[in-house]
Amino acid sequence: MKTLNNAKGESYTVFNPQYDVEKRKIESFLREFKSNDDEVDKKYGKRKYMILMQKIANRELTILEIYTEDLESYFTSQNKSDDLALLDCIFNNTKTYINLFKDVVDDLMPNSSKQFPIEETLMNKADIIRKHRLQNLNNLSNEDKDKANKNKSGIPKELTRRYELIIVPGPGSKNKTIPLRQLKASQIGSLQTIKGIVVKMTDVKPFLKVASYSCDVCGYETYQVNHQRTYMPLLDCQSEQCRNNRSHGDIMQINRASKFLSFQEITIQEPTNEVPTGHVPRSIKISCFGSTTRRCAPGDMIFVTGVYLPRMLSDTRFKSKLIHDTYIEAYKIEKEKKNYKDTKINPEMINTLKKEKTNTLYLNLAKSIAPEIFGMEDIKKALLLLLVGGVDKNMPDGMKIRGNMNILLMGDPGIAKSQLLKYISHISPRGVYTTGKGSSGVGLTAAVVKDPVTNDLVLEGGALVLADMGVCCIDEFDKMSDYDRANIHEVMEQQTVSIAKAGITTRLNARTSVLAAANPVYGRYNINLTPHENINLPAALLSRFDLLFLLLDEVNPERDLELARHVAYVHQHKKVNTDNNKDKIYSEEFIREYIAQAKKCRPTIPQDLHNFIVQKYVEKRKLEIEQKNKQGYQYITPRSLLAVIRLSQALAKLRMNDKVKQEDVDEALRLVEVSQSSINKKENKEGLVNFDGVQKKTDAKSQIYNIVSDLCKNDKNKTVKIDVIKKKIRTRNFSDKQLENMLQEYVNLSILYVDENHTEVTLL
């Protein structure tokens, strides 16, 4: 610490670091640190970091991790102001102090306690080059050695080190993450941990850390350590012999003797729950070197621990070079949202589930999906089967039959469709939530962008690619344009995204289940119209969904009372009322672990059940032809047969059985029947609208007449256009044909008058 005075005479304190003193403190930490954790003592011994350095010398370890918890516990226990100041400097000027740690470790590094085979030494390129360099250095005279040391032209330590040293939080520690929006200029140079989702990553490229040059005249070897993205290669020999002869020899770079590091740059975006409403999500670039490369994939939610650093913009528009960009040099990358394959299974959980009955477990798991949403048992069962999925089939000729299921939820607003989608995207390890109105076709599939590092054209994955091996939830599915919607056809059936842009012709994996939600065109669902007319989706797209559920806001006093009580209890206690309910509500982690275990099963269908499914499919097709005019909308296609097979296999997976049983097929057929019956709601023969057996006593023609008469009375001439009437009655679930029947009857009774062009109606 040093006190100075400014021009006004005011005193201020400046921290003047004494690196020699701090190196001694770092050395004492590495020598003396002892962990209080018994497990750590059993694994590393009492002198933890000395044991780790011995492993590095024995070539058993390549990364020396200095845990922040160890630094805090050691220097805080000293209870000295200088030690606390050193601890603060390590965390706020991490890159500089990592170099100090490396210098101390180089001095403390013990000799190897075991001998390596000669064959291994001869095959190691680094050992051979290091041996020759030491021989050349020893052949020099003492004066040349002193000059080489003064000019720092000796062998750089970056070439002799066999380890990487990083300062990171310890395993199992609570990461003190900082939101991406709170990274400020005052934190530049400090060690930070942030959280985000990977949206783009480059290929792994070699990064030149130390360039080695050799003179073609005197044979002198020169080294150039590079710490930046760019460097200026040496052109002349730096030896005394070439300088004395006044003719500098030509030197050339020897790539084999140089040191290259693996380099990869990824871009992460802040999580959606941290983005304020109306703001654009922020992103930051992460530079990965060595062991931190290839740690993640697009779509992963990761924790990144590293140093927050500035970088000059290479854009030619900023000629002043005063504007800088920021990035993080990563020391540690951990995944938060893991794949199902990476999920650890608790054996006690499996033993507990085996004691429960299959039907009870199936029902409880379904009710545990979005328990705050009242009812919808069949829909929740279908969503549970969507998370589990069927079995993928790869044919010998290369054809693939998907095992993932697609589900579409249609209906009136306010039925909690969006809440179901958000819950499924949250519980799925690779879940992505997006909206059809705010997403373009490129944003859903893939975009071709220019890599700022290599200037190559690279692909940036969209929502469907980021949700590979997961679930992509698309809300407002009906608001998408026809061009954007056409990009989803291939994904929903072929599970791939084909790209042919800017000379890039490739195919990306999109092995995802699509869960979509759509609202009616006229505000509320008109049961007298087909789903095509209500949802405004083409039949080719609707047929790709395994299940289509229609959710209507029906008036039922008993159900409305239960719904109101459920919502009020959840709003008051922030949990579901399970006091009077015998059903169990499992946690999200439990459901995730169970689905991960169930996905390991690959059930098969016996021959007798194959024949049963084929027979049921043929019967459904016959019934579709016989009752086509009566039943209304039918969508029994060969894809429906595959849907029954996928549902049956998913039910067998839930039982953790390798064979499909009759009860699985029956339940799959029941879910398909429920989805069809929810859509096929038409006006009955008596003209009364039927909602699951509840009939309205008012005649349809009378209701339409009341609407027309009210519109006419609001006009001075008691005249209204037919187009206005059609828009009004469609919001009340009436069709244009019913309007024509009413007009014909009431015109004959001389109550209404329709003009010759059939455009206006007048109340007489």
C-alpha positions in Angstrom: 0.0 0.0 0.0 1.3 3.4 -0.9 -0.1 6.9 -0.1 0.3 9.7 -2.7 -1.0 13.3 -3.0 -2.7 14.7 -6.1 -2.5 18.2 -7.5 -5.0 19.5 -5.0 -3.1 18.1 -2.1 -5.6 15.4 -1.4 -4.1 12.1 -0.4 -5.1 8.8 -1.9 -4.0 5.2 -1.5 -2.5 3.1 -4.3 -1.9 -0.6 -4.0 1.7 -1.4 -5.0 2.0 -5.1 -5.3 5.2 -6.7 -4.3 5.3 -9.9 -6.4 8.2 -11.5 -4.6 6.4 -11.3 -1.3 3.2 -12.6 -2.8 5.0 -15.5 -4.5 6.3 -16.5 -1.1 2.7 -16.4 0.3 1.5 -18.5 -2.7 4.3 -21.0 -2.1 3.3 -21.3 1.6 -0.3 -21.9 0.5 0.7 -24.7 -2.0 3.0 -26.3 0.6 1.0 -26.0 3.7 -2.7 -26.2 2.7 -4.6 -29.0 4.4 -8.2 -29.7 3.7 -10.7 -30.2 6.5 -12.8 -32.6 4.4 -12.1 -36.3 5.1 -13.0 -37.4 1.6 -10.5 -35.0 0.1 -7.8 -36.2 2.6 -8.4 -39.8 1.6 -8.2 -38.9 -2.1 -5.3 -36.4 -2.1 -3.7 -36.7 1.3 -3.0 -34.0 3.8 -0.8 -31.9 1.6 -3.3 -31.7 -1.3 -1.5 -29.6 -3.9 1.9 -31.2 -3.3 0.3 -34.5 -4.1 -1.3 -33.1 -7.2 2.1 -31.7 -8.4 3.6 -35.1 -7.9 0.9 -36.6 -10.1 1.7 -34.0 -12.8 5.4 -34.9 -12.6 4.4 -38.5 -13.0 2.3 -37.6 -16.1 -0.8 -38.8 -14.4 -2.5 -35.4 -14.4 -2.4 -32.5 -16.9 -4.6 -29.9 -15.1 -3.9 -28.3 -11.8 -7.1 -26.8 -10.4 -6.8 -24.3 -7.6 -10.1 -24.1 -5.8 -11.4 -20.7 -4.7 -12.8 -22.3 -1.5 -9.3 -23.4 -0.6 -7.9 -20.0 -1.2 -10.6 -18.3 0.9 -10.3 -20.8 3.8 -6.4 -20.5 3.9 -5.9 -16.7 3.6 -9.0 -15.9 5.7 -7.7 -18.1 8.5 -4.4 -16.1 8.5 -6.5 -13.1 9.6 -4.0 -10.6 8.2 -4.9 -7.5 6.1 -2.1 -8.3 3.5 -3.4 -11.8 3.0 -7.0 -10.5 2.5 -5.7 -8.0 0.0 -3.8 -10.8 -1.8 -7.0 -12.8 -1.9 -8.9 -9.9 -3.3 -6.2 -9.4 -6.0 -6.3 -13.0 -7.0 -10.1 -12.8 -7.7 -10.0 -9.4 -9.3 -6.8 -9.7 -11.3 -6.9 -13.4 -12.0 -4.9 -13.7 -15.2 -1.9 -12.0 -13.7 -1.9 -14.1 -10.6 -2.3 -17.3 -12.5 1.1 -16.5 -14.0 2.5 -16.0 -10.5 1.0 -19.4 -9.5 2.7 -21.0 -12.5 6.1 -19.6 -11.6 5.8 -20.9 -8.1 4.6 -24.3 -9.3 7.5 -24.5 -11.7 9.9 -24.0 -8.8 8.0 -26.5 -6.5 7.5 -29.1 -9.2 9.1 -32.4 -7.9 10.9 -34.9 -10.0 9.1 -37.9 -11.3 8.9 -40.8 -8.9 8.7 -43.4 -11.6 10.7 -44.1 -14.8 9.0 -44.1 -18.2 9.8 -46.7 -20.9 12.3 -45.7 -23.5 9.7 -46.5 -26.2 7.3 -44.0 -24.7 10.0 -41.3 -24.6 11.1 -41.9 -28.2 7.5 -41.7 -29.4 6.9 -38.4 -27.6 7.6 -35.5 -29.9 7.8 -33.0 -27.0 10.4 -35.0 -25.1 12.6 -35.3 -28.2 12.4 -31.5 -29.0 13.0 -30.6 -25.3 16.1 -32.8 -25.2 17.6 -31.2 -28.3 16.9 -27.7 -27.0 18.6 -28.4 -23.7 21.6 -29.8 -25.4 21.9 -26.8 -27.6 21.5 -24.5 -24.6 24.2 -26.4 -22.7 26.6 -26.1 -25.6 26.6 -22.4 -25.4 29.2 -20.5 -23.4 28.4 -18.9 -20.1 28.4 -15.4 -21.7 26.0 -16.6 -24.4 23.8 -18.1 -21.7 23.7 -14.9 -19.7 22.9 -12.9 -22.8 20.1 -15.4 -23.7 18.7 -15.0 -20.2 18.9 -11.2 -20.3 17.2 -11.1 -23.7 14.7 -13.8 -22.6 15.6 -15.8 -25.6 16.0 -19.0 -23.7 13.4 -21.8 -23.8 10.1 -20.3 -22.8 8.3 -21.9 -19.8 5.3 -22.4 -22.0 7.2 -25.1 -23.9 8.5 -26.9 -20.8 5.3 -27.0 -18.8 3.2 -30.2 -18.9 0.2 -28.8 -17.2 -2.5 -26.2 -17.2 -3.2 -24.2 -14.1 -6.7 -22.7 -13.5 -8.5 -21.1 -10.6 -12.1 -22.4 -10.4 -14.8 -23.1 -7.8 -14.6 -26.6 -6.3 -16.9 -29.5 -7.3 -20.2 -29.5 -5.4 -19.8 -25.8 -4.4 -22.7 -23.4 -5.0 -21.7 -21.4 -8.0 -22.2 -17.7 -7.3 -23.4 -16.9 -10.8 -23.9 -13.4 -11.9 -26.5 -12.5 -14.5 -25.1 -11.6 -17.9 -26.7 -8.1 -17.7 -24.8 -7.3 -14.5 -21.3 -7.7 -16.1 -19.9 -4.1 -15.9 -16.6 -2.5 -16.9 -15.5 -2.4 -13.3 -15.4 -6.2 -13.3 -12.9 -6.5 -16.2 -10.0 -8.8 -15.3 -11.9 -10.5 -12.5 -13.0 -14.2 -12.1 -16.7 -14.5 -12.9 -19.3 -17.4 -13.2 -22.2 -16.8 -15.6 -25.0 -19.0 -16.9 -26.4 -19.2 -20.4 -27.5 -21.3 -23.3 -25.2 -22.2 -26.1 -26.5 -20.8 -29.4 -23.4 -21.0 -31.7 -20.0 -22.6 -31.6 -17.0 -22.7 -34.0 -14.9 -25.7 -35.0 -11.8 -26.5 -32.9 -8.8 -24.7 -34.5 -5.1 -24.7 -33.5 -4.0 -21.6 -31.6 -0.3 -20.7 -31.9 0.9 -20.1 -28.4 4.7 -20.2 -28.9 6.2 -19.8 -32.4 9.6 -21.3 -33.0 12.0 -19.9 -35.6 15.3 -21.3 -36.9 18.0 -19.4 -38.8 19.2 -20.9 -42.1 22.7 -19.3 -41.6 23.8 -19.8 -38.0 21.1 -22.3 -36.9 20.1 -20.1 -33.9 16.6 -20.9 -32.6 14.3 -18.1 -31.6 11.0 -18.2 -29.7 8.1 -15.8 -29.8 5.3 -16.2 -27.1 2.0 -15.0 -28.3 -0.8 -13.8 -25.9 -3.1 -12.1 -28.4 -5.3 -13.2 -31.3 -2.8 -11.8 -33.9 1.0 -11.5 -34.0 3.7 -10.1 -36.2 6.1 -12.9 -37.2 9.9 -12.3 -36.8 11.8 -11.6 -40.0 15.4 -11.4 -39.0 17.7 -13.6 -36.9 18.3 -12.3 -33.4 21.6 -14.1 -32.7 24.9 -12.2 -32.0 26.7 -13.9 -34.9 24.2 -12.6 -37.5 24.3 -9.1 -36.0 28.1 -8.9 -36.0 28.2 -9.9 -39.6 25.7 -7.2 -40.4 23.8 -9.6 -42.6 20.8 -11.0 -40.8 20.0 -14.5 -41.8 16.6 -15.5 -43.0 14.6 -17.3 -40.4 11.6 -19.5 -40.9 9.0 -20.8 -38.6 9.1 -24.4 -37.6 5.6 -25.6 -36.9 6.6 -28.9 -35.5 8.7 -27.3 -32.8 6.1 -24.7 -32.1 3.3 -25.1 -29.5 -0.3 -25.0 -30.5 -3.4 -25.1 -28.3 -6.9 -26.3 -29.2 -9.1 -23.2 -29.6 -12.8 -22.9 -29.8 -15.1 -20.0 -29.5 -18.7 -20.4 -28.4 -21.5 -17.9 -28.0 -23.9 -18.1 -25.1 -27.2 -16.2 -24.6 -28.7 -15.3 -21.3 -31.6 -17.5 -20.1 -35.1 -16.4 -21.0 -36.2 -16.1 -17.4 -33.5 -13.4 -16.9 -34.5 -11.3 -19.9 -36.7 -8.3 -18.9 -39.9 -7.9 -20.8 -39.5 -6.1 -24.1 -35.7 -6.5 -24.1 -33.5 -8.3 -26.6 -31.5 -11.2 -25.0 -27.9 -10.4 -24.6 -25.0 -12.7 -25.6 -21.3 -13.0 -24.9 -18.5 -14.9 -26.5 -16.5 -17.5 -24.7 -12.9 -18.3 -25.7 -12.0 -21.9 -24.9 -8.4 -23.2 -24.8 -7.1 -26.7 -24.3 -9.3 -28.9 -22.0 -12.3 -26.5 -22.1 -13.0 -27.2 -25.8 -15.6 -29.7 -26.9 -17.4 -29.4 -23.5 -20.8 -28.6 -24.8 -23.1 -28.5 -27.8 -25.7 -26.0 -29.1 -28.7 -26.0 -26.9 -26.9 -26.8 -23.7 -27.5 -24.7 -20.6 -24.0 -24.2 -19.1 -22.1 -22.6 -16.3 -19.0 -20.8 -17.4 -16.2 -19.8 -15.0 -13.5 -17.6 -16.4 -11.9 -14.2 -16.6 -13.9 -11.3 -18.0 -11.6 -9.5 -20.5 -11.8 -6.7 -23.2 -10.9 -7.1 -26.8 -10.5 -4.5 -29.6 -13.2 -4.6 -32.2 -11.9 -5.7 -35.6 -14.7 -4.0 -37.4 -13.4 -1.3 -39.8 -16.3 1.0 -39.0 -14.8 1.8 -35.6 -11.7 3.6 -36.9 -10.9 5.2 -33.5 -10.2 1.8 -31.9 -11.6 3.2 -28.6 -14.6 0.9 -28.6 -13.9 -2.6 -27.2 -15.8 -5.8 -27.1 -15.8 -8.1 -24.1 -15.4 -11.9 -23.8 -14.7 -14.5 -21.2 -11.7 -16.7 -21.3 -13.1 -20.0 -19.9 -11.4 -22.0 -17.2 -14.3 -24.3 -16.4 -17.5 -25.3 -18.3 -20.3 -27.3 -16.7 -23.7 -28.3 -18.1 -26.8 -27.6 -16.1 -29.5 -29.1 -18.3 -28.2 -32.5 -19.0 -29.3 -35.0 -21.6 -31.3 -38.0 -20.5 -28.2 -40.1 -21.1 -26.2 -38.0 -18.7 -28.8 -38.1 -15.9 -27.8 -40.0 -12.8 -30.3 -42.6 -11.6 -31.0 -43.0 -7.9 -31.3 -46.7 -7.2 -33.5 -46.1 -4.1 -36.0 -44.4 -6.4 -36.2 -47.4 -8.7 -36.7 -49.8 -5.8 -39.5 -47.6 -4.4 -41.3 -47.5 -7.8 -41.2 -51.2 -8.3 -43.3 -51.7 -5.2 -46.1 -49.5 -6.6 -48.8 -50.8 -9.0 -48.4 -49.9 -12.7 -51.7 -48.2 -13.1 -51.3 -46.1 -10.0 -47.8 -45.1 -11.0 -49.0 -44.1 -14.5 -51.8 -42.0 -13.1 -49.6 -40.3 -10.4 -46.9 -39.5 -13.0 -49.5 -37.9 -15.3 -51.0 -35.9 -12.5 -47.5 -34.7 -11.5 -47.2 -32.9 -14.8 -48.2 -29.3 -14.2 -50.2 -30.1 -11.0 -51.2 -26.5 -10.7 -53.4 -26.9 -13.8 -56.8 -28.4 -12.9 -58.0 -31.6 -14.6 -56.9 -32.6 -18.1 -55.9 -36.1 -17.1 -56.0 -37.6 -20.6 -53.9 -34.7 -22.0 -51.4 -35.0 -19.2 -51.1 -38.7 -19.9 -50.4 -38.0 -23.5 -47.8 -35.4 -22.6 -46.1 -37.9 -20.3 -45.9 -40.4 -23.1 -44.5 -37.6 -25.4 -41.6 -37.2 -22.9 -41.0 -40.9 -22.9 -41.3 -41.4 -26.6 -41.4 -44.6 -28.7 -38.6 -46.6 -30.3 -36.7 -45.3 -33.4 -36.3 -47.8 -36.2 -33.5 -47.7 -38.7 -34.1 -49.8 -41.8 -31.4 -51.6 -43.7 -31.9 -49.4 -46.7 -31.3 -46.3 -44.6 -34.9 -45.3 -44.1 -35.8 -44.2 -40.5 -39.1 -44.4 -38.7 -39.3 -41.9 -35.9 -40.1 -42.8 -32.3 -40.8 -39.2 -31.1 -44.4 -38.1 -30.9 -46.0 -34.8 -31.9 -49.1 -33.4 -30.2 -51.2 -30.4 -31.1 -53.4 -28.7 -28.5 -56.3 -26.6 -30.0 -59.1 -24.7 -28.4 -60.4 -21.5 -26.7 -58.1 -19.0 -25.1 -57.6 -19.3 -21.3 -57.4 -23.1 -21.1 -53.7 -23.1 -19.9 -52.3 -24.4 -23.2 -49.3 -22.1 -22.9 -48.7 -23.1 -19.3 -48.6 -26.8 -20.3 -46.0 -26.0 -23.1 -43.8 -24.0 -20.7 -43.9 -26.8 -18.1 -42.9 -29.4 -20.7 -40.0 -27.3 -22.0 -38.9 -26.8 -18.4 -38.9 -30.5 -17.4 -37.3 -31.7 -20.6 -33.4 -31.6 -20.5 -33.3 -30.2 -24.0 -36.6 -28.3 -24.0 -37.0 -25.1 -26.1 -40.0 -22.8 -25.9 -40.9 -20.5 -28.8 -43.9 -18.8 -30.4 -45.0 -19.1 -34.0 -45.6 -15.4 -34.3 -42.2 -14.3 -33.1 -40.2 -17.0 -34.9 -39.2 -17.2 -38.6 -38.4 -20.2 -40.6 -34.7 -19.6 -40.2 -35.1 -19.1 -36.5 -36.8 -22.5 -36.2 -34.4 -24.5 -38.4 -31.0 -23.0 -39.1 -29.3 -19.9 -40.4 -26.0 -19.3 -42.3 -23.8 -16.8 -40.6 -20.2 -15.6 -41.0 -17.8 -16.7 -38.3 -15.9 -13.6 -37.1 -12.8 -15.7 -36.2 -12.2 -17.6 -39.4 -14.5 -15.6 -41.7 -16.0 -19.0 -42.8 -19.7 -19.5 -43.3 -21.1 -21.6 -40.5 -24.5 -22.8 -39.5 -26.3 -21.4 -36.5 -28.9 -23.8 -35.1 -32.5 -22.7 -34.6 -35.1 -23.8 -32.1 -35.7 -27.2 -33.6 -32.0 -28.0 -33.9 -31.3 -26.8 -30.3 -34.0 -29.1 -29.1 -32.4 -32.2 -30.6 -33.1 -35.2 -28.4 -35.7 -33.1 -26.5 -39.0 -31.3 -27.0 -39.7 -28.2 -29.0 -42.8 -26.3 -27.7 -44.3 -23.9 -30.3 -47.0 -21.7 -29.1 -49.3 -19.7 -31.4 -48.8 -22.3 -34.0 -51.6 -21.0 -36.2 -50.0 -17.5 -36.4 -47.1 -18.7 -38.5 -46.8 -17.9 -42.1 -47.2 -20.6 -44.7 -43.5 -20.3 -45.7 -42.2 -20.7 -42.2 -44.6 -23.5 -41.4 -43.4 -25.5 -44.5 -40.0 -25.8 -42.9 -41.5 -27.9 -40.1 -42.9 -30.6 -42.3 -39.5 -32.3 -42.7 -38.7 -32.1 -39.0 -41.9 -33.6 -37.8 -41.6 -36.7 -40.0 -38.0 -37.1 -41.1 -36.4 -35.7 -37.9 -33.8 -33.7 -40.0 -33.3 -30.2 -41.3 -32.0 -30.0 -44.9 -30.0 -26.8 -45.7 -29.0 -25.6 -49.1 -27.8 -22.0 -48.7 -24.7 -20.0 -49.7 -23.0 -23.1 -51.1 -23.6 -25.1 -47.9 -25.6 -28.3 -48.6 -26.0 -30.4 -45.5 -28.5 -32.0 -43.2 -28.8 -31.3 -39.4 -30.3 -33.6 -36.8 -33.6 -32.4 -35.3 -34.7 -35.5 -33.4 -37.2 -33.7 -31.4 -40.8 -34.0 -30.4 -43.0 -31.1 -31.4 -45.7 -29.9 -28.9 -47.7 -27.1 -30.5 -50.7 -25.0 -29.4 -53.1 -23.2 -31.7 -56.0 -20.8 -31.1 -59.2 -20.6 -33.2 -59.4 -18.1 -36.0 -62.6 -16.4 -34.7 -61.6 -16.1 -31.1 -63.5 -19.1 -29.9 -63.8 -22.6 -31.3 -66.8 -23.2 -33.6 -67.8 -26.8 -33.2 -69.9 -26.7 -36.4 -66.8 -26.1 -38.5 -63.9 -28.5 -39.3 -60.6 -28.1 -37.5 -59.1 -26.9 -40.9 -61.6 -24.0 -40.9 -61.2 -23.2 -37.2 -57.4 -23.5 -36.9 -56.5 -22.6 -40.5 -53.8 -25.3 -40.8 -53.4 -27.5 -43.8 -54.3 -31.2 -43.7 -50.8 -32.3 -44.6 -49.5 -30.7 -41.3 -52.4 -31.9 -39.1 -51.8 -35.5 -40.2 -48.2 -35.3 -38.9 -49.5 -34.9 -35.3 -50.0 -38.2 -33.5 -52.7 -36.7 -31.2 -54.9 -33.7 -31.6 -56.8 -32.5 -28.5 -59.6 -29.9 -28.6 -59.9 -27.9 -25.4 -63.2 -26.1 -25.0 -64.2 -23.6 -22.3 -67.5 -25.4 -21.4 -70.0 -24.2 -18.9 -70.4 -26.9 -16.2 -71.4 -25.6 -12.7 -69.9 -28.5 -10.8 -66.6 -28.5 -12.7 -66.4 -24.7 -12.5 -66.7 -24.9 -8.7 -63.9 -27.4 -8.4 -61.7 -25.4 -10.8 -62.3 -22.2 -8.8 -61.5 -23.9 -5.5 -58.3 -25.4 -7.0 -57.1 -22.1 -8.4 -57.8 -20.2 -5.2 -56.0 -22.8 -3.1 -52.9 -22.7 -5.4 -53.0 -18.9 -5.4 -53.1 -18.8 -1.5 -50.7 -21.6 -0.6 -48.5 -21.8 -3.7 -48.9 -25.5 -3.9 -51.5 -28.2 -4.8 -54.0 -29.4 -2.2 -53.0 -33.0 -1.5 -54.6 -33.4 2.0 -57.8 -35.0 0.8 -56.2 -36.6 -2.2 -54.6 -40.1 -2.1 -52.6 -39.5 -5.3 -48.9 -38.7 -5.0 -47.4 -35.6 -6.6 -43.8 -36.3 -7.7 -41.2 -33.6 -8.0 -39.7 -32.5 -11.3 -36.3 -34.1 -10.5 -38.1 -37.4 -9.8 -40.0 -37.3 -13.1 -36.8 -36.4 -15.0 -34.9 -39.3 -13.4 -37.7 -41.8 -14.0 -38.1 -40.8 -17.6 -34.3 -41.2 -18.1 -34.5 -44.7 -16.7 -37.6 -45.6 -18.8 -35.9 -44.3 -22.0 -33.3 -47.1 -21.7 -35.9 -49.7 -22.5 -36.6 -50.7 -26.1 -39.9 -52.7 -26.0 -41.1 -54.9 -28.9 -44.6 -55.8 -29.9 -45.5 -59.6 -30.0 -47.1 -61.0 -33.2 -50.6 -61.4 -31.7 -50.7 -57.8 -30.7 -49.4 -56.8 -34.2 -52.5 -58.6 -35.7 -54.8 -57.0 -33.1 -53.5 -53.5 -34.0 -53.8 -54.2 -37.7 -57.4 -55.4 -37.2 -58.3 -52.3 -35.2 -56.8 -50.0 -37.8 -58.8 -51.6 -40.6 -62.0 -51.3 -38.6 -61.3 -47.6 -38.0 -60.8 -47.0 -41.7 -64.1 -48.8 -42.5 -65.9 -46.7 -39.9 -64.5 -43.6 -41.4 -66.0 -44.4 -44.8 -69.3 -45.5 -43.4 -69.9 -42.5 -41.1 -68.0 -39.9 -43.0 -71.0 -37.6 -43.2 -72.1 -38.3 -39.7 -68.9 -38.2 -37.7 -67.5 -35.0 -39.4 -63.8 -34.7 -39.3 -61.7 -37.9 -39.4 -58.0 -38.3 -39.7 -57.4 -42.0 -39.8 -54.2 -42.4 -41.9 -51.3 -44.8 -42.0 -49.6 -42.3 -39.6 -52.4 -43.0 -37.1 -51.3 -46.6 -37.1 -47.7 -45.6 -36.3 -49.1 -43.3 -33.6 -50.8 -46.3 -31.8 -47.5 -48.2 -32.0 -45.5 -45.3 -30.5 -48.0 -44.9 -27.7 -48.0 -48.6 -26.9 -44.2 -48.6 -26.7 -44.1 -45.5 -24.5 -46.5 -47.2 -22.1 -44.3 -50.3 -22.0 -41.3 -48.0 -21.3 -43.2 -46.5 -18.3 -43.6 -50.1 -16.9 -39.8 -50.6 -17.7 -40.7 -53.7 -19.6 -39.2 -54.9 -22.9 -42.5 -56.3 -24.2 -45.8 -54.5 -25.1 -48.9 -56.0 -23.4 -52.5 -55.9 -24.3 -53.3 -53.2 -21.7 -50.7 -50.9 -23.4 -52.4 -51.2 -26.8 -55.9 -50.7 -25.2 -54.7 -47.5 -23.5 -53.1 -46.3 -26.7 -56.3 -46.9 -28.6 -58.3 -45.1 -25.9 -56.1 -42.0 -26.1 -56.5 -41.9 -29.9 -60.3 -42.3 -29.4 -60.4 -39.5 -26.9 -58.5 -37.2 -29.2 -60.8 -38.0 -32.0 -64.0 -37.6 -29.9 -62.8 -34.2 -28.7 -62.7 -32.9 -32.3 -65.8 -34.6 -33.7 -68.4 -32.4 -31.9 -71.2 -31.5 -34.3 -74.7 -30.2 -34.2 -77.2 -33.0 -33.5 -80.3 -33.7 -35.5 -82.6 -31.6 -33.4 -80.5 -28.5 -34.0 -79.2 -28.5 -30.4 -75.5 -28.0 -29.8 -74.1 -31.0 -27.9 -71.2 -30.5 -25.4 -70.4 -34.0 -24.1 -74.0 -34.8 -23.4 -75.0 -31.4 -22.1 -77.6 -29.8 -24.5 -78.6 -26.2 -24.8 -82.4 -25.8 -24.8 -82.4 -22.8 -27.1 -83.1 -23.4 -30.8 -80.2 -22.6 -33.1 -82.3 -20.6 -35.6 -83.8 -18.6 -32.7 -80.4 -17.7 -31.4 -79.2 -16.6 -34.9 -82.4 -14.5 -35.4 -81.8 -12.8 -32.0 -78.3 -11.9 -33.1 -79.6 -10.5 -36.5 -82.4 -8.6 -34.9 -80.1 -6.9 -32.4 -77.7 -5.9 -35.1 -80.6 -4.4 -37.2 -82.0 -2.5 -34.2 -78.7 -0.8 -33.7 -79.0 0.7 -37.2 -81.3 3.6 -38.1 -82.6 1.9 -41.3 -82.7 -1.5 -39.5 -80.4 -2.9 -42.1 -77.1 -4.8 -41.7 -74.7 -6.4 -44.1 -74.5 -10.2 -44.3 -70.7 -10.2 -43.9 -71.1 -8.5 -40.5 -73.7 -11.1 -39.5 -71.4 -13.9 -40.5 -68.5 -12.6 -38.4 -70.8 -12.2 -35.5 -72.3 -15.7 -35.6 -69.0 -17.4 -36.1 -67.9 -16.1 -32.7 -71.0 -17.9 -31.2 -70.2 -21.3 -32.8 -72.7 -21.1 -35.7 -72.0 -21.9 -39.3 -72.9 -20.1 -42.5 -75.3 -22.9 -43.5 -77.3 -22.3 -40.3 -77.5 -18.7 -41.2 -78.9 -19.5 -44.7 -81.5 -21.8 -43.2 -82.6 -19.1 -40.8 -82.8 -16.4 -43.4 -84.8 -18.6 -45.8 -87.4 -19.5 -43.1 -87.8 -15.9 -41.7 -88.0 -14.4 -45.2 -90.9 -16.8 -46.0 -92.5 -15.6 -42.8 -92.1 -11.9 -43.9 -90.0 -11.1 -40.8 -86.8 -10.4 -42.6 -86.0 -9.1 -46.1 -82.8 -9.9 -48.1 -81.9 -7.8 -51.2 -81.4 -9.2 -54.6 -77.6 -9.2 -54.4 -77.8 -11.2 -51.1 -75.6 -8.7 -49.3 -78.0 -6.9 -46.8 -80.7 -8.0 -44.4 -83.5 -5.7 -43.3 -85.8 -6.2 -40.3 -89.4 -5.6 -41.3 
